[in-house]
Amino acid sequence: MAWDFETEPEFEEKLAWMRGFVREEIFPIETLDLSYDQVVAFIKPFQEEVRKRGLWAAHLPAELGGMGFGQVKLGLMHEILGQTPYGPLIFGNNAPDSGNAELLAAGMEMTDREDIRERWLEPLLNGTMRSGFSMTEPHTAGSDPRLLQSTAVRDGEEWVLNGRKWYTTNGSVADILIVMAVTNPDVHPYQGSSMFVVPVHAKGVTILRDVGSMDDPEVTYGRFGNHAEILYEDVHIPADHLIGPEGSGFLLAQARLGPGRIHHCMRWLGQSQRAFDMMCERALSRFTHGSLLADKQTVQNWIADSAAEMHAARLMTLHAAWKMDKVGASASRDEIAMIKYYGASVLHNVVDRALQTYGSLGYSSDMPLEAMYRAARAARIYDGPDEVHRQTVARHALKRYEPSEIPSDHIPTRAKAAREKFAGMLEFLEAEKV
């Protein structure tokens, strides 16, 4: 199969419009200090413009209310939208709503339940409902969901949910929470968990707090993008709030996280490109120690290394997206894992160099670089820490090899084996005095 990331001219025109729209209309919103409700009201006209352009909720197939774009097109879109936190929100494909919509769509397909569309999927797509994804727990390793402690027990026509979650993005401003819990502890963990739609105002659901973080240490409760800690105490969930078949939690999680990682990586490239642009502009503007920064070899190295790393990450990510379009997420697992940890390091490197180029101005909140730097550190943790993805790639690579009878680093042993193998040829060469 040949790689092909080209899109038709009509879509290229859409991308060109998006670039101008994001830079001219959305970038300025970042300078405003808005509450969550103010953000929702403020961006409505921008969202309507996106709908008119046929670019709203592009992550879902047309029959589910989306645009039916494949992963390559979505990746190219997210590269542009990722330059600003408001980009995905205005285009109707912000996390976690976009991933949750894909998860609901997968559950609907697995169970042939059309009611899911009207109750939750369409409101998410229309922007009249917000969601949170509640899987990570404070007392278990988030990188190993097999250790989940939250449980849901069947009781007649209901499930009773108990557990404690945190880092539930948008949990404090959500209408519904998609919760992963153990429903059968007696089978293999991969078959023992399920996912549920839990209304945020259900009895027994307590939003304990929004977790402060490096990205937002002085967190304001109830703000879009926050990460909530939530307590579930004897929450009674109707049986029809189960997503997909019982025990399909891991399958649904993988269906949700695969495309999400591609989108994350392309957003990181958008952030990297924005930082790169600022770094180059600064290098051409700042005079110190007898010349412009652009004339300093160190700064030139930063620019060259950043350009190469971004190019490599972009090709890797588009290839993963292309392969996913061709053969699906499962067969693209290694490619998705590689772009996750490589893309996170590229984002950090480029933003770090740009910040250093700006010096104290870059460190200040007068520039967006300090916020980008803090956000970049989180990229190595969420959607699975880098170490887990590296382990996945290494394990799959090692499966293609067999142990060697001769140690590869023992040259005398290898030389002896080679002489024995080619003894006849060596005798011939010696006899012929070659």
N, C-alpha and C positions, 0 to 999 in steps of 0.2 A: 504493500500500500504506500502510495506517495503522499507526503505531507502536502496539504493545501490549505492555507489560511486566508485565501482570497475570498472576498464577498462581492456581491453584485453591486453595480454602480449606484443603484437606488439606496442601498444600505450605507454605502460610503457617504452619500449625501446626508443621511441621517446622523452619522457619526460627526461629520463636519459641523452640522447644526448644533449637536450636543456640546462640542468643544467650545463654541462661542457662547452658548447659553450658560454653561457652567461657569466660565470665566467672567462673563459680563453681568450675569444676573444672580448667580448663587454665591460666588465668592464674597460679595459684600455683606451677605446675611451673617457671615461668621463674626462680624464686628459688633453685632447687636446682642445684648444680654436679654434673652427671652426665656420666659417660663415655658413649660411643656404645652399648656393650653394656648399660649401666645404663638408658639411655633406652629401648632396645628392650624390655627386660624391664618397665620401670616403666609403660609406656603400654599394655600388652596389655589390661588390664581396660577401659580407656577405649575402645580399638578394638573390643572385643567389644560394648560398649554401642552404639557407632555402627552396627555390623552389625545388631544387633537392631532398630534404628530404621529400617533400610532406607536408610542414607545412605552406605554404604561404596563407594568407588571409583565415584562417580557419573559420572565423565567418560567411561566406556565404555558402549556399548549393552548391553542385557540379555543378548543372545546370547553376549556375550564375558565375562560375569560382572559387569558393572557395573549401573547403575540406568537408563541410557538417558535421562538428563536432557539437554535441549538447552542451548545456550550461555547463554540468559537465566537459567535456573534455576541452572546452574553458577556464573554470575557472581554471583548473589545469595548463593549459598553461600560463595563465595570472599571476598565482602565481609566476612562474619562470621569465617571461618577466618583471614583475613589479619591479624587483630588480634594474632596471636601466632605465633611461628615453629613452635610445636608443633601448631597447628591443622590444616594440611594433612596432616601426618604421621599424626595420630590418625584422620583421616577417609579415609586411603588415597588421597589425590590430591596428594601432595607432589612437587615437582620434585626431580630429573629423572625419577623413576619414572613419574609420570602421563604425561608427554610421551613417554617411551620406550614405555610400554604402548600409547599411541595410534599410535606409529610402527610397532611390531610388528604391531598390528592392521591397519594400512594395508598393510604388506608381505604379511601373510597373505591379505588380500583380493586384492591385485594378482597373486599367484602361486598362489592356491588351495592353500596349504600348511597343513594342519591341524596338522602337527607343531609349528609355532611356538607354538600355544596351550599344549600340554602342557609343552614344554621351557622356555619363558621367560615367556609371558604370564600363565598361571595362577599360577606362583610369585611373580611381581611383584604380582599382585592380592592374593594371600594373605599378602603381607608376609614370605614365607620367603626371598625373594631381593631383593637391592638392586642398583641399576644406576647407571652413570655415562654421560654423553653427552660423547663425546670428539671435538670438531670444531675448536675454536679452537687455533691454533698460536702459539708465542711469536715466530716470525720472519716472520709474514705478518699483514696487516691482518685482524683478525677480522670486520670489517664487510664484507669482500669475499671470500667463500668461493671465488671463482673463482681465487684465488691459492694454494690449498692445495698444499702440497709433499709431504704424506704420500702414499705410493703403495701399491697392492696389485697384485701381478702374478700371473696365473694360472699354476699349475704342476701340471698333471695334475688331480687331484681336490682340490687345495688352492689357496689364495691365500697369497702371502707378503707380509706387511705390514711396511713400514718408515716411521717418522716420529716426530715429537716433538709432543706436545700439552700444553696446560696449561689451567687453569681447567676441568678436568673435575670438575664438582660431585659430591661423594661418591665420587670415584675411589678414594680410599684405604680406603674401607669397603665398596666394591661387590663383588658376585660376578661381574657381567658388565659389559663396557664396550661401548657402541655407538659404533663408530668410523667416521668418514667419511674416505674416501681416494680418490685419483685412480686409476681403473682403466683409463682410455683417454685418454692425453694428446693423441691425434691428432684428437679431435673437439672441438666447442664445449664449453667448460667446463661448461655447464649439462647436457650429456649425458655428461660424462666421469667423473663421480664416483659412488661407490656406498657403501653402508653395510653394516657387518658386526657380528655379535655376537662379541665376543672375551672368552673367560673371563679373569678378572683374573690367574689363576695360570698362564696359558699360558706356555710357555718363550719368552723374549725380551721379555716385558712387565715393565718395571721402573718401579715407583712411585718417582720421584725424591724427591718432597717434597710437602707441602701448602703452597701458596703463601700467605704472609702478606699481609694486605691492610689497607686502612683500616678495614674492617669487623671484622677480627680480626688485629691486628698481631702479637700474641704467640701465634701459632697452635700448637695442640697436635695433633700428628700423629694421624691416624686418628679424627677426630671428625666426627660427622654434620654436614653442611653445609659442610665444608671443600672447597677447590678444589685438585685434585692436578695436578702436572706429571708426565707419563708418557712414557717412552721405549719405542718399539716397534722392536725389532731382529730382523729375519728371523723374524717371528712367523708360524707356519704355521697357517692357519685352514682348517678343512674347508669344502668348496664349499657345503655346505648351511647354512653360517652367514651366507651372503649374504642380506640382507633385501631383498625385492622383486627386480625384474629388475636385471641389471647396467646401470649408468648412470642409475639412478633416485634417486641420492643427493639431488639438489636438490629433486626433487618430494617426496620423503619429508621433507626438512627443512622445506619450506614447510607441509606437512600437520601437522607437529609444532608449528611456531612460531606459526601463526595463532591457534589456540585458546589456546596458552600465553600469548600477549600479553594476551588478554582476561582470563585468570585472574590474571595479574600485576597488571593495572590494577585489578581489583576487590579484590585483596589490598591494594594500595596505598591504596585508599579505606578499607578496614578499618583500616589503620594510621593514616591521616589522621584518621578519626573518633575513634580512641582518643586521639590527640594533642589533637584538638579538645576532647574531653571533659575532659581534664586541664587544658587551657588555661582553659576556662570555670570549672572548679572552683577553680583557683588565683586567677583574677580575682575571684571572689566571696569568697575567703578571706584574701587578702593585703592588709594595710593599710599604706600608706606615704605620706608627704608629705600628710597631712591627709585622705586618703580611700582607699577600696578601689581596687585596680587596675581593677575593673570600671567605675569612674567616670571613668577616664582616657580621653580621646578616642582616643589612640593605640592603646590596648588594645582599645577598642571597634571601631576600624577593622580591627585584626588579626582580630577575631572575625567581623566582617561580611564582610571579604574572603575569609576562609577558608571561611565558609559558602557564599558564592557560587561560589567556585572548586570546592569539593567537589561542589556540586549540579550544576554544569556538567559536570564530569568524570564524574559518575555517569550523567547522561543520555547523554553521548557514548558511554560504555562499554556501557551497556545497549542503546543503539541499534545499536552495532556487533555486539553479541551477537545481537540480534534479527535483524539483516540477515543475519548468518552462518547463523542457523537457517533463514532463508527462501531464500537464494540461494547459500550456500556461502562458503568463505574467499576464493577467488580474486576473486569479485565484490565482496568487502567489504574489499579490500586498503587502500584509502585510509582508510576508517573505522578500521581496525585500526592503521594507521600514526599517525593523528592522536591516538588515545587513548594510544598508547605515549609520545609525547613530551610531550603535554599532561598526562597523568596523572602522569608522573615529576616535572614541575615543581610540580604541585599538592602532591604528597607532600612534596617538599622545603620548599615555602613554609609549609605548615601545621605541620610538625614544627619548623621553624626558629622560627616565631612562638611556638609552645608552649614551646620551650626558653628563649627570651628572656623569656617571662613568668615562668618559674620562676627565672631568674637563675642564681646559682651552684649551687643545688640541681639545676636542670635539667641543668647541665653535669657534675654528678657522676654516678657510677655508682649512686647511691642511687635514682635514677629511671631508667625505661627509655628516656627521651627521647634520651640521648646515644648509645645503641646504635641507636635508630631513625634518628637523624640521620646516623650513619655509613652505615647500610644504605641510606638514601634516596639518598645520592650515587651508589651503584652502579646505581640504577635508570635513570640516564641513559646507561649504557654497555651493560649486558647485554641480550640479545635484539635487538641492533642499536643502535648509538649514535643519539641523537636526530637528529643531522645527516643520517644516511642516511634516516630516516623522513620528515624534512622535505623532503628532496630528492625522495623518491618522490611525496609529495603535490603538491609544486610542479610537477614534470614532468607529472603526470597532469592537473593543472588547466590548464597552459599548452597542452596538446594540444587543448583545447576552444576555442582562440582563433586568430585569424589576425592577421598584422601589419597595422597601420593605415597607410593611405596618407598620412594627415595626422597629424603628431605630436600626441598627445593633450594635451601641455602647451603647445602653441603657439597661444595664444588668438587672436591676429590672423589666423592662417591659417584657423582654424576659423570665425571670424566671417565672413571673406570667403566661405568655402565655403557658409556658411549663407545669406548674402545672395544668392548666386547661385542657390541651390536654391529659395529662397522669393521670388524677385524679383517674380513675378506677384502674390503675396499682398501684398507690401509696397507695390507700386504701387496696388493696390486700396485698401488702408488709407489711403494718403496722399491718393488722390483723394476718398475718402469722408470725409476729415478725422477719421478715427477715432483 
